Amino acid sequence: MLTSTIIHTKTEHQFRELLRYLEKLVYAWSDGKSATSQFSLFSSYGDRTCLNIGNDNKRLTYANTNFYGSEQDYTIISFEQYMREHSPPERTNLNRKLIQSIKDIKKEKSQ
């Protein structure tokens, strides 16, 4: 099993979408900050930004494509490939329904 997955995000939109998705899976930055607290990091490397997601510890780090491309131990995958493999439509719809159900239950309890 891979200990890390390297995902190349070519646009700020992809970067933000990926961080939102990973936060739902309880990923956080290596310093413990929530995934979505660091949207501004994309500006450091722009369209060369890669996220390194720790599959074992759910910790995030980032660097540019040159850094990960120069290391033999890393394979970079595209944002599209990662989302296709990890967020199939039926799972996304199920997650939305589950989140809505939880909100409904909380709303009922508060009334």
N, C-alpha and C positions, 0 to 999 in steps of 0.2 A: 504494500500500500504506500502511495506517495505521502510524504510528510508535509509537502507544500505543493500548492498549485499556483502558477504564475499566470496572471491574466492581463493581457494588453488591452488598455482602454484608449481608443484613438480620439475620443471626444469627451468633453466635460459632462455631457449628458450621459454617456455610457458609464463614466466614473461615478457619477451621482446615483444612477440607477443601480449599479452594482453594490455600492455602499448601503443603499436602502435595503436591498435584498439580503445582504450579509448581516445587517443589523437584526433583521427578523430571525436570522438563524443564530443569534447571540454571539456574533463575532465582534471583536473590539480591537482597537489599536494596541500595539505592544506595551504602551504606557497605561493601558486600561481605559482610555477614553472611548466613548461610543463610536461606532463606525461612521455615523453621519456627522460627527462633530468636526470632521476634518475635510470638508468639501474643497477648501481652498488649496489643498496640497496638489491638486491637478495642475495648477499654474506653475509649479516648479519644473515640470518636464513636458507639459502640454501633450501633444499627440504621441509622445514616447513613454507615457506613464504606464507602469505595470504595477499591479497589486500582487503581493505575495501573501496568500492566505494559508495559514497553518492549519492543516487538516486535523492534526492531533490536539492542538491547544487553542484553536479558534482565535489566533492572534494575527493581526494584519501588519504588514510593513509595505513599503513601496520603494521603487527606484525606477530608473529608466531602462529602455529596451537594450541599450548598450551594456549596462551592468549585467543583466540577466543573460543576454546573448553571448557574453564573453565567458560565462561560467558553464562548464561542461555538464554540471549536475542539474541544470534547469532546462525545462522545456516550456516555452511560452505558448499559450493558447489564446485565441481571440476571445473578446467579450462575447461575441455571438455564439461561438462554440460552447463556452461555459454555460451561458444561459440556456442554450438548446439542450444541453446534457443535464442540467440541474433544475430547470424550472419548466417542465412540460406544462402545456395549457391546462390539463385536467388537474394537476397539482396546484397550480396558481388559483384556479377557480375554487378548489376545495379549501385552500388557505383563506380566500376571501370570505367564503361561507362560514368557516370556523370563526374568523375574527368577528364577523357580523353577529354570529350566535353569542359569542362571549359579550359583546357590547349589549345585546338585547337582554341577556341575563343580568348584567350589571345594572342596566336601566331599570329592570323590574324590581331588583333588590333595593334600589334607592327610592322607589316610590312608596 
